[in-house]
């Protein structure tokens, strides 16, 4: 797992970006080993936001340094004049705010004079540059100014350095002249300096990039500072698909052309996109919409469209932080909020998400659990039998079960057998689990229901190499999900073999079913959350320690014996 870059906290409490300078550009940056800039805040949340922008700035600085090493300094004579003018305006503001004009004047004891006295223009500039003290002062000013604009130091022997010296010397003269006027009570005569205008590299940088280009930059940034784990990779791939659809619908335009109206129109068009269908990969977004309308195909739900819009929103938020656009058109349009409200309203009458007891009996009395069925294609070994049972009796996510190791079936000091689960999200999302803590490395312990033990689960686990996987026949897909291929075949099995006619999601439906059964049996919410891995912000995360496993097992024992109802175990004598 790659290191996740974070703001660095100085002992003073101020956060900084502290980044190692690549070896190839150290000679031109002359900053030592690290690039370090204050984020000017002690608030962690603010530091993270500013950190993202400063990281991008440092990327630009490093890229500029490489160009200058390869091609020489790129600053033009116009840039030199503009840099000097910006510096002069800041010095003027400071002078007028403090009223200290004498620092820019020559003190002759009985009177003050501007720099060079009456000498002005080229002669005055040359006079300043021939003075060793003034030359050192101007060199220091230039060295301080360039980093303000993410420009590396300009070598003194470069073609760009002499024009900068002359431009700053000329502005130093104008500042001194203005200081003299102010000391003589003339507060009207302005500073003689050109108006602020974009620098050549700013004009190039501020030209809004095309959406496709900016997505590639955003992807590089996210993968660089993120964990590079499968969750980040999956999110980047999903966002890329949405951006591809956007470009197919509206073209690859600059970010600045993405308006509130565009965001709203995108949401409307996504609602017309079909949810699936053979041959869809060969069709463009417009063709898919036409196909859906012509054939009456089911289209994306409001909640799905809202989630798709978050891809565009993420890019625009990043662009706002970098100063490329002034607002996030998706959030400003209110389209995601409207979709959320509509989805919430529709959800009041939405189809159920859990299996009914008759459906559970139909599933677990089907051929795979009677050991009378052989898969026609992929053979996943005992995963066919145990994964659905474990999902039903634990409420865990499919991937949490699929990635289990044999030695993660453990027994507590009190004699309670349990699963030591590594909490992780499912590949197909967990949209209903808004409170779920999905942090890699977060463990929870779920007691094994007595039915699983009676069915022989412990004996199955004990026969396996203890350092290996619990389901050796499962292989991770390209994104690293062990349950992906099984989930596809399980869905097909339920339809074609178990003859189950339901809209409940094949694997995730067990999770909803477990929660529903817990509610029906009066399992306290905090204990239910501890079993399912929810974090409600209260005390549920304190549960699941080994000392509390007996209490969790007591709650599990309240649940109905699905295995007995399906005929997998004998009905207990009354």
N, C-alpha and C positions, 0 to 999 in steps of 0.2 A: 504494500500500500504506500503510495507516494505521500510525502510530507505536505500537509496543508498549511500554506503560508498564512500567517496571522499578524496583526499589528503587534509591535514590540513595545512593552511598557517600560518607560524610563523610571528610575528610582523617584523622580519628582512626581510621578503619576501621569505625566503626559505620554500619549501614545505616539509612536513613530512607525514609519515604514523603514525597515532595515534589511537591505538586500545585498547579497554579495555581487560585486562587479565582475563580469566575465573577464578572464585573463587577457583576451585579445584586445579589449578597449581600455584597459587600465592606463596605458601610457598617455592617452589623450584626455582621459577624465581627471587624472591626477587627484583622486579623492581618497587614496588608500585602498583598502580592500572592500569597503562597504559603501553603498549608496544609502544615505540616511536623511530623511526629511521628517520634520515634525508634522503630525496630523492635527495639532493645535486643539486637542480635546482630552479630557480625562474620562469621558463617557464611552464605555465599550461599544455600545450600539452605533454611536456616531463615528467612532474610530473605524469600525468595519466598513461603513459606507464610504468614508473618505479614503480608506486603504485601497479600495477597488480602483478609484480614480487615479490615485498616486501610483499604483502598480502599472496602470496603463501609461501614465506619464513617464515612468522609468523605462518602460519598453520603448517608448518613442525616443527617449534620450539615448538609450543604448543603440537603437537603430541608426540614429543621426550620427553618433560617434563612429559607427562602422562605415557609414557613407563617407564621412570626412577623412577617415583613415585611408579609404580606397581612392577617393576622388579629390581630396583636398577640401579646404573650408568652403562652404557653399553660400555664406552670407554675402549679399550684394551690397553695393555702395548705398542704395536706397535703404536697405536694412540698417546699415550703420547710422544713417541720419535719423531713422525712426527710433532706433534703440536709444540714441542720445536724447532725442526729443522727449521720449517717455520718462527717461531719468530726470530730465530738467523739469518737467511738470511736477514730478513728485517732490523734488527739492524746492520748487517754488511754493507748493502747498505747505510744506513743512516750515518754510521761512515765514510765510504770512500767518500761519497758525501760531507760531511762537513769537513773532515780532523780532526775531534775531537776524538782523540784516548785516551786522558787522562781520560775521564769519566769512562773508563773500566779498569783503572789501579789504583794500590794503591800508593799514593804519600808519599814517605819517606823523603821529603824535598829535598835531593840532588839527588835522583834517583826515578824512577818509577819501580814498580814490578807488574807482573800479580797477579790476585787473588790467595791467598794461597801460593804465592812465588813459591817454587819448588814442593810443594805438588800437586799431580795430581791424576787423576783416582778416585777410590772410596773414598780414604781418603780426597781428596779435596772436593768431593761432600758432604761428611759428615760434613766437617769443615764449609761449607757454610750453611748447614741446621741447624747447632748448633748455628749459629750466629743469634740472634733475629732480627736484622735489615735486614739481607739478607733473612731470612725466610719470613718476612713481605713483602719484595720487591717481592720475587718469588710468594707468594700467590696473590699479587695484579696483577702481570703479567698474571698469569693463569686465574684470574677472568676476565681480559680484553680480553684474547685470545678466550675463549670459545664462546662468542657471535658472533665472526667473522664467525663462522662455524655453526651458528644456534643451538648451544648447550647450554643448561641451566647450571647454576653454579654447580660444583661438590662439594658435602658436604665434609668437611675436614676429616670426620670420615669414608668416603667411601673407598672401596678397590682400586678405581681408582686414588684417590688423591695422595697417596704416590708415585706411579710410575711417576706421572706428576711432582711432586716436584723434584724427582731425575733427571728426564730427563731435566728439565729446569735448574737445578743447573749445570749439566754437560755442557750444552750449554753455560751457563754464563761463565764457566771456559774457554771453547774454544774461546769465544768472547774476553775474557781478554787476552788469549795467542796471538790471532791474532792482537789485538790492540798493544800489546807489540812489536810484529814483525814489524808492520807498523811504530811504533815510532822509531824503530831501522833501518828504511829505507828498510825493507824487504817487498816489495810489490808483492812478488811472492807466498809465502807460503799461500795456501788456508785455508779457514775456515774448521775445522774438524767437518763436520756434514753430516748426510746421505742425499742422493738425495731426492728431493720432490717426493712423491708418494701419491696416493689416500688414504684418511682415510677410515676406514672400513665403516662408515656410508655414506661417499661420493660415494664409489664404489657401494653400494646398491642403493643410490639415483640416481646415474648417469646411471644405467642400464636402457636403454630406455624402458618405459612402453609399453604394448600392446595398440593398437589403441582403443580397446573397453574400457580398463581400463582408458586410458587418457580421453576419451570422458566423462566418468562418473565424473572424476575429474573436467573437464572443465565445465560440466553441473552444478555441485555443486557450482563452483566458480561464474558462470554467474548468477545463481539464488540467490546467497548470496549477491553479490554486486549490482545486478540489482533491478528493481522495483518489480519483481515477478508478474507483471501484465500479462494480457493475451497475449500481443504482445511478451514478452520475453518467456513465456511458449510455445507459438506457434512456435517461431523460434527454440527453443531447440528441440521440437518434430520433426520439419521438418529436422533439421540437423541430428537427430538420425536416421531418415529414410534413409538419404543419406549414413551415415556411415555404416548402416546395409547392404546396397547394395554393398558398397566397400568391406566389409568383405566377403560377399557371393562370390564376383568375385575374390578376391585375397588372402583371408585368413586374420586371425587376427594376423598381424605381428607387430613387434616393430616399433615405429615412425621413427626410423633411416632408416628403409627399404623403406620408402615412398620417392622415388626419382623423379626427373623430368620426367624420362621415365614412371614411374608408373602413375604420374598425367596426362600425355598426353594420356596414354592408357585408363585411367579411363574416360576421356572426350570422347574418341572415342567409348567406350562401352556404355556410357550413351546415345549417339546419336542413338544407336541401340535399346534402351529400348522403349517399346510401351507406348503410352499416357494413355491407359485405357484398359478395357476389363473385361469381367466377369471371376470370379475365379482367378484373378491375385494374390490375397493375399495368395493363397495356393501354388504358384510357387516361385522358387528361381529366382534370377536375371538372371542366365544363362538360365534357362528354359523360362523366359519371352522374352529374346532376341531371342531364338530359335523359340518361338511361333510367335513373330512379323515377323521374316524373312520367316517362313513357310506360314503364312496367309496374308502376305503383309499388316500388320497393320500400322497405322500412328505412327510415333515415336516422341520422345521429340524434341522440337525446339532447335536451338542453344542458344537462350536466356535462355530457361529453364535449359539447361545443364550448362550454365555459372553460373546460380544462384545455381544449385545443387553443383557445384564445390566449391562455397564459403563456404559450410559447412566444407569441408576438409581444405580449406585455413584458416578458422578461428581457427581450432584446431592447425594447424602448426604454425600460427603466435603466438599463445599463447605458444607453445612449444619453439619457438625461444626466446621469452621474458624470459622464465625460463631457457634457456641455455641447453635444452635437445637436440635440433637439431640446426644446424648452419644456415639453410636457410628454407624459405617457398617454398617447391618444386612446389606448384601450381603456385604461382606468378613467380618463377624463370623459369619455363618451358615456360611461355608465352601463355599457352593454353587458359586462359580466355580472353586475349587480342585478340587472333585470333578468338575466338568465337564471341566476341563483334563486330569485324570488319565484319565478315561474316553475323551476324544478321542484322547489319546496312545496309549492301549491299542488303540483301534479303528484308529488310523492305522497300526499295524503290519501290518494286512491291508487297508488302505484301497486303493481303486482307484488305478491309476497316474495320474500327473499329466502325463506327457510323451507325445508322439507316438512311435509306433514308426517304424522306417525304412519299412515298407510304407505306413503311413498318410501319411508325408511324401511318398512317391512318388505316392500317390493324390491328395493335395492339389495338388502342383505340376505334375501332368500333367492337371489338370482344365481345363475350357474357358477360364476367365479367363486362365490362363497360356499357353494356346494361341492367345490373341487371337481366339477364335471365339465369344465370349459377350458379350451386351449386357445390362446390368442392367435389369430390368423397372421398377424404381422409381427410387430415388435413384442419381444418377450421381456418383460420387466421382472421376472422371477416372482418372489413373494411380495413384491410391492403391490401387485394387483390385489392381494388379499388384505395386507396389513395397512396400507396407507389410508384407504377409505374408513376402515374401522378406527384408526388413530385420529383421523380428522373428526369423526363423529363423536368420539368419547373425550377429546381434549379441547376442541374448538380452536386448535392451532391452525396456522396458515399452511398451505400445501408445501411451500418451500422450506418452512421450519421443520417439517417432518421429513421431507425428501433429503435434506442435507445432514440428517442425524448420523452420528458415528455409533458403532456398537457399544463403546464404553460410556456413552452418554445415557445408557439405561442403568440407573444407580439405585442403591438402597440407603436410606437414611439410618441414623443410629436408633431411631424408634421402630425400624423395620418396615418403613413405607417405601415401596418401589416408586420411582418417579423418572420422568424425562427431564434431562437438563438441556433445555432448548436455547439455542442462539436466536434471539429475536431478529427477524428479517422480513421485509415486505414481499408479497407475491409479485411475480413478474407482470401479471395483468392488472396490478393496482389493487388498492384497498379503499375505494372511494368513500365507502360508508364509515370507515374507521378514522374519522377526523381526529379522534383523541389518541390514536395509537402511537406509542413510542416505537419508532422504527430506527433504532440506532444500532449499527453493527457493533457487536461486542456486548450487547445488553442481554443478559441471561435471565431466564425465569425457570422455575421448577414446577412441573405439573405432575401430581400423583397419578399413577396408573389405576384406572377403574378396575375393580375385581373381575369384571367380565373379560377384560383383555388378558389378565393373568390366567383365568380359567380356560380361555381359548388357546393358551400355549405360547403367548408372546414372549415370555421370559426364556422359554426353552429355545425358541427360534433365535433370539439375540445371543444366547450363550454359545450356540454352535458356530457363530461367526468369529473371524479374527477380531479381537477386541480393539485393535488400533485402526481397523478399516471401517468402511461405511456400513450403515445398517441395511442399506439396499444396494448391494454391489452392482446390480444390473442397470442402475440408473447412471446415465452419463450427462454431464453438463452440456447445455447448448452453447452457442457462440457467445452469449451474454453471461454465461456462468450459472444458469439456473438448472438445478438438477431435476426439478419437477415439471419442466416445460413439456417434454415429449410425453411423459406419462399423462399429464393433464389433457393433452389432445386426444390420446387413445381412450382415456377414461370417459371423456365426453361422448365419443363415438360408441363406446360400449353401452352406456346408459340408454342411448337411443335405439341401437340396433339389436342388442342382446337382452338387456333388462326391460326393453320396451317401455321406458319411462317417458311419459308425456308431460313435461313441465318446463317452465321458463326459469326455474331456479338455476343459478350458476352451478355447474357440475361439482367443482371442488369447494369453492367459497361458500356454497349453500350450506355445507356442514357447519361452518363457523356461525352463520346466522342461526342455524338450528340449535346448536349448543347454547347460544346466548338465550334463545327463546325458551328452551327447556329449563335453563337456570332461573329465569324470571318466573316461569310457571311453578317451579318448586320452591320459590322463596329464598333463593341463594342471595345473600346480601351483596349489594352492588360492589363494594370494595373487594370482596373475595372473588366475585365474578370477574372483575377487572384484573385481579391478580392472576387468575387462571388463563384469561385470554390475552394478556399482555397490554391491556389498555392502561393509559395513565390519565386519570381524571383530575390531576393536580392536587389531590388530597392525600390519602394515606395508602392507596392501593399498592404503590411500589414497595411498601415495607413488607408486604406479604410475600410468600414464596420462599422465605428462608427455611432451612431444614427444620428448625424448631417448630415452624408453623405448618409443616406438611400434614400432620394429623388433622388439623382443622380443615385444611383444603380437601383432604380425602373424605372427611365427614360430609362435606357439602356435595362432593361428587356422588357419594352413595345415595343421595336423595333422588338422583336422576333415574329415569326409567331404564330398564334393561332391554335395550333394543335388540341385542343378540338373542335373548330369550323369546322376545316377540316374533323374531324372524326365524326361529327354530334352530339357531346355531348352538344354543345351549338348552338343556332340559329346563322346563318350567319348575321353579322351586315349589316344594310341597307346602300347602297352606295349613 
